[in-house]
Structure formats: C-alpha cells, structure tokens
Amino acid sequence: MTSGTFSIDGEDFDVDNNVWLVGDGDEVLVVDAAHDHRPIVAAVGGRKVVAIVATHGHNDHINAGAALAEATDAPILLHPDDRELWGHVYADREPDGALADGDVLTAGGHRLQVLHTPGHTPGGVCLHDAASYVVFSADTLFKGGPGATGRSFSDFPTIIESIRTKLFDLPPDTVVHAGHGDSTTIGDEAPHLDEWLARGH
C-alpha cells in the first residue's frame, strides 16, 4: 500500500492505494504504480517486471508509473479510452502499450485476462486470474459497492453494467482485490446489486 493525493475536478483527497504484484520468484507484473515508486521497487526485490498495468487513468493509480518504468525497464500499459486522463499527469509521455478487452498478460505462471470495465473511468480495466480465483478490480468494485461515479469521465449506469456483465459472471468464490481498502468476494457482493441500484452509487 502507498499513500498520497488523488486530484480530480479541482479537489484533492488523501488516499491509500493498494499496489498488487502478481508473479513468482523470478518475475512479476505490477498492478497500479501509485504515489511512490520506491516501496514498489523494494517489493519487487530485483525480480523482472514484465509490465506495469494502469487499471485506469486517475492520477493516484499512475503517478509513480514513469519512475517505476525507468527503475525497472518495464512498459506501462493503459486502455486507450483513458488516454485523456493519462495526459493530465503525463503531458509529455505516452503509455508504452495499449490494453484491450480479452487481452491475456502473463507473469510468473499466472495468466491475467483483461476485462474492460468502464464506468469509474472510460478505460477502466480489471484483471482476472481464473486459475487462482482472483480478480484485481481496481476502482470498479469494492467491498460494499461500485467505484465512485460522481466525477468527470464517470457514469453510474455504465459501471453497474460492467459489474453485472464482466464481474458478477465470475465464480462466487473469486476473491476481489480492489484498488483501495479490503478485499472481498464476488459471492459476497453480488447479492447487493439491487441495493446499489436503489441508492444510486
């Protein structure tokens, strides 16, 4: 976990971000390089970083990406629908590669399928490790509900559709590792969909 500031629509918020490393003793994939690349480099511990996945373009999920890429010689991957958000942080640096729905990334024997789950942002993605019964849900799904949609580039009906069609079709015992806060399971969250619809967030 790293800590820093999330900035959007002229407001700043102090946030703690979960940074996930997926792989084995030789190589890893980094999910969301947030705030400070130094503890991420320490956690990598000299292993090869095959990629740095930006699950979406909000600054708190990408603001350590460039420094981490330089330190590890790893490419940063982003869904192109979040290119505008990326540009708010990196005006002079492009992502190194594009993510698309259905892509499969591999690291240390793990296969991660990219699920395009717009709503929190247009280019938001989750990463599903089917063999391990794990999904890295970023800011699409949290313990207790969907990611926030009250800001620019976000849309509540869209995130609900993403969760309903891309995440709630996964096995109920799939562990959900979110971008912030505690983990949960698909089975624990799916029964509450109607409650979220009723409250509108």
PEBEL-V209250 format. One line per field, one symbol per residue. ss: DSSP state (H for helix, E for strand, C for the rest). phi: phi as a letter, one per 20 degrees, with the letter a starting at -180 (. if undefined). psi: psi as a letter, one per 30 degrees, with the letter a starting at -180 (. if undefined). A space follows every 50 residues. Layout:
ss=???
phi=???
psi=???
This chain:
ss=CEEEEEEECCEEEEEEECCEEEECCCEEEEECCCCCHHHHHHHHCCCEEE EEEECCCCHHHHCCHHHHHHHHCCCEEEEHHHHHHHHHHCCCCCCCEEEC CCCEEEECCEEEEEEECCCCCCCCEEEEEHHHCEEEEECCEECCEECCCC CCCCCHHHHHHHHHHHHCCCCCCCEEEECCCCCEEHHHHHCCHHHHHHHC C
phi=.ccrdddblmddcfcddedddcrbfdbbdddmedmbffffgfffmnffef adeefaefgfdcfdfffffffdldeedbfffdfffgffdcfdcegeadec gngcdcblneddefdfcfqfbfdfcdcddffelcceeldeccfoqfffce cgmdbfgfffffffeddfefggeffddefbmfebcgffegfegfffffen a
psi=klkbkkkkhglkkklkkkkkkkbafellkkjjjkejfefeeeeehflkjf ljkjflgkeffffgeeeeeeffhkkkkkkffgeeeeffeifgkllflkkl kflkkkkhfkkjkkjjileelegkllkkjeffhkkjfbgekljfallkgg lkglkeeeeeeeeefeefflkfgkkjjlfkallaleefeefgeeeeeefg .
